[in-house]
Amino acid sequence: MKFQMINHASFLWEHDSIKLLTDPWLTGTAFDNGWGLLAKTRFTSEDFAEITHIWFSHEHPDHFHPQSLRTIPEEYRKRITILYQQSTDKKVIDWCRAFGFQQVIELSPDKWYSLSQHPKKRSSLKILILLNELLSLWSTCTMM
């Protein structure tokens, strides 16, 4: 598994064919221009060509940042899977669907989700959402 810091709370996790981007605040400001990124983001809109999943930890604008999401080309949005916790207001989920993300998964608390399964290696990338926070993200491998 590879792990790369992108900016602020945004990280890229790679395992087999899965490339999971977390909390992509990549450009602009948040909190009514009160916060700005400390460093310029090298991750570009073309880098989304490789992304398979985007996960938002919560709805604050430095984690769910519509301005950054608008930089994702339409053809990439159609195939990227969005992961977000179940919520009563569905604002994040509805926004993502309206903006053209066709695969949106609402994550239930206390349930494991497997994002990939490599049939020969028996490896997977799993996440667990517990109390609306990401507690664990890891690769498990069993040798044949």
C-alpha positions in Angstrom: 0.0 0.0 0.0 1.2 3.5 -0.8 0.2 6.6 1.2 0.8 10.2 0.0 -0.1 13.5 1.5 -1.8 15.8 -1.0 -2.6 18.9 1.1 -4.3 19.9 4.4 -6.4 16.8 5.3 -6.2 15.3 1.8 -4.3 12.0 1.4 -4.0 9.5 -1.4 -4.2 5.8 -0.5 -3.2 3.3 -3.2 -3.6 -0.5 -3.1 -3.7 -2.7 -6.3 -6.2 -0.9 -8.6 -7.8 1.3 -5.9 -6.8 4.9 -5.5 -8.7 6.5 -2.7 -8.4 10.3 -2.2 -9.6 11.7 1.1 -11.0 15.2 1.9 -9.8 17.0 -1.3 -9.4 20.7 -0.5 -7.0 21.5 -3.3 -7.5 25.2 -4.2 -9.0 28.4 -2.9 -10.2 29.2 0.6 -12.6 27.7 3.2 -14.7 29.1 6.0 -15.7 32.3 4.2 -12.2 33.1 3.1 -11.0 32.7 6.7 -8.7 29.7 5.9 -6.3 29.2 3.1 -4.0 26.4 2.2 -0.4 26.8 3.5 1.2 25.3 0.5 0.3 25.1 -3.2 -1.3 21.8 -4.2 0.6 19.9 -6.8 -2.3 17.5 -7.4 -4.1 18.7 -10.6 -7.5 18.1 -12.2 -5.7 15.6 -14.6 -4.5 13.6 -11.6 -8.2 12.6 -11.0 -7.8 10.4 -14.1 -6.3 7.8 -11.7 -8.7 8.2 -8.8 -11.2 5.5 -8.2 -12.8 6.7 -4.9 -13.2 9.9 -2.9 -14.0 9.9 0.8 -15.2 12.9 2.8 -14.7 12.6 6.6 -17.3 15.3 7.3 -19.0 18.3 5.7 -16.8 21.1 6.8 -15.5 23.1 3.8 -11.9 22.2 4.4 -12.8 18.5 3.9 -15.8 18.7 1.5 -14.8 21.5 -0.8 -17.1 22.0 -3.8 -14.7 24.5 -5.4 -12.0 21.8 -5.6 -14.6 19.1 -6.8 -15.6 21.4 -9.6 -12.1 21.1 -11.1 -12.7 17.3 -11.7 -13.4 16.8 -15.4 -16.9 15.4 -16.1 -15.6 12.1 -17.6 -13.7 11.4 -14.4 -16.7 12.3 -12.2 -18.8 9.6 -14.0 -16.5 6.8 -12.8 -15.2 8.0 -9.4 -17.1 6.5 -6.5 -18.0 8.9 -3.7 -18.0 7.6 -0.1 -19.7 9.5 2.7 -21.4 8.6 5.9 -25.1 8.3 6.2 -26.7 11.6 7.2 -30.2 12.8 7.8 -30.0 15.8 5.6 -28.2 14.1 2.6 -26.7 17.4 1.5 -23.3 16.0 0.6 -24.7 13.0 -1.1 -27.3 15.0 -3.1 -24.7 17.6 -4.1 -22.4 14.9 -5.4 -25.1 13.2 -7.4 -26.4 16.5 -8.8 -22.8 17.4 -9.9 -22.4 14.2 -11.9 -20.9 11.6 -9.6 -22.8 8.6 -10.7 -21.5 6.2 -8.0 -22.3 7.5 -4.5 -22.2 5.1 -1.5 -23.6 6.1 1.9 -21.6 4.4 4.5 -23.4 2.9 7.5 -21.8 3.2 10.9 -20.1 0.0 12.3 -20.0 -1.7 8.9 -16.9 -2.7 7.0 -16.7 -1.9 3.3 -14.3 -3.7 0.9 -13.2 -1.4 -1.9 -11.2 -4.0 -3.7 -10.7 -7.7 -3.8 -7.7 -9.1 -5.7 -8.8 -12.7 -6.5 -5.3 -14.2 -6.7 -3.7 -12.4 -3.8 -6.7 -12.4 -1.5 -5.9 -8.9 -0.7 -8.4 -6.1 0.0 -8.7 -2.5 0.9 -11.2 -2.0 3.7 -12.6 0.9 5.6 -14.7 1.1 8.7 -16.8 4.1 9.6 -17.5 4.2 13.3 -19.2 7.1 14.9 -18.9 9.0 11.6 -15.1 8.9 11.7 -12.6 6.9 9.7 -11.0 4.6 12.2 -9.1 2.2 10.0 -7.9 2.0 6.5 -5.5 -0.8 5.6 -4.4 -3.5 3.3 -4.8 -7.1 4.4 -2.9 -9.8 2.5 -2.9 -13.5 2.8 -0.2 -15.4 0.9 -1.2 -18.5 -1.1 
